[in-house]
Amino acid sequence: MPLEPLLPLFHRLDRQYFDGALGSLVNPSLQLRWGDGRLNRTAGLYRFGPGISEIVLSRVVLAPLPPEATLSTLCHEMIHAWIDRVLGLKEVHGPQFQARMALINGMEQDFQISLRHSFPIPLRAAPWWASCPNCGKRVAYRRRREGLACRSCCELHNAGVWDGRFALKFSRNFHASGG
């Protein structure tokens, strides 16, 4: 299913549920965009910091889903922006978020907002293998981590205390997509 332009959806939801407050934000204005493909484990996010205020939606997650998934995700991220920029509060899914979500869900006929999405996420092989030099056990990891040791060997040979002899060695998983 082709992705819809986000700006008309944003302005409609802003007028309907936020009294137009999000579209009139300045210093910085609230930006809206489709992600570039790196956002592939979550449907969307809201970011705010010095000189940046943006909502990013995931093409990877939302493109194969019905339009209601885009609407609910966009509205979810708009609640985050409203709480942060309009109310000036620092909360994630706290009482203000849940109250606004309940209000919108009570009025909305086409979609429902939730705290966490349950959209299918495309599976990817982990890009790293971590191997124990002692026992040879191999475990898949999504990212390299420093200072890890084989739990089994540390428990068996060192009373459960970390030991550098069992430090995990990382190597690329060349069967992972993009590896």
Helices and strands as residue ranges (DSSP letters): H 6-18, E 31-34, E 44-49, E 52-57, H 59-62, H 67-81, I 82-86, H 95-107, E 128-131, E 138-141, H 151-158, G 164-166, E 169-172
